[in-house]
Amino acid sequence: MAWLEACPRMDGSVVARLAADVGVILSGRRGYDAAREQADQRDELTAEAYGGAWEGIEIVLTHRPAELADDSAVTAWNVDVAEAVRRAQRLAAGRDVQIISADIARQALEHGLVDELLVFSAPVMLGDGTRAFEVPGGRLVEWELVGPIPGAEEALGRIYRPR
């Protein structure tokens, strides 16, 4: 996540407002493991969600939930994406469920479970990682621009909804 350092910084009040909307974060096991491995290399921006401004429930989807039993900061589930989103929505109690895993986001898109996409642009090109949406043989997913994320215009923050 060190590439985030290249992003224009958002005002703390904008970060706090974005964080306040999120009740549950769904993340994947690869991202969880990478974050743990790189913990000593991460700064205040990347050490915690929203630079520490977020409070809520983090769910890690994994086929081996028992391996995460000692980490009280997360809850591990071994369920499919549709069930995870259903449960997370209940836990979020009217707030947003945010997906911070490219593979989980891809699966949620395939099931029609994504109703909004927040996009931030950074002046970097990554040569590794999981594609956010990869479907062999291709598939078009159309989005409409709702508008900029207020206060995040410099970071090219945009909101999209499915068409």
PyMOL commands that set and color helices and strands:
alter all, ss='L'
color gray80, all
select helices_A, chain A and resi 2-6+12-20+29-37+39-41+44-47+49-52+65-68+81-92+102-110
alter helices_A, ss='H'
color red, helices_A
select strands_A, chain A and resi 22-28+57-61+75-77+96-99+117-119+143-148+158-162
alter strands_A, ss='S'
color yellow, strands_A
deselect
rebuild
show_as cartoon
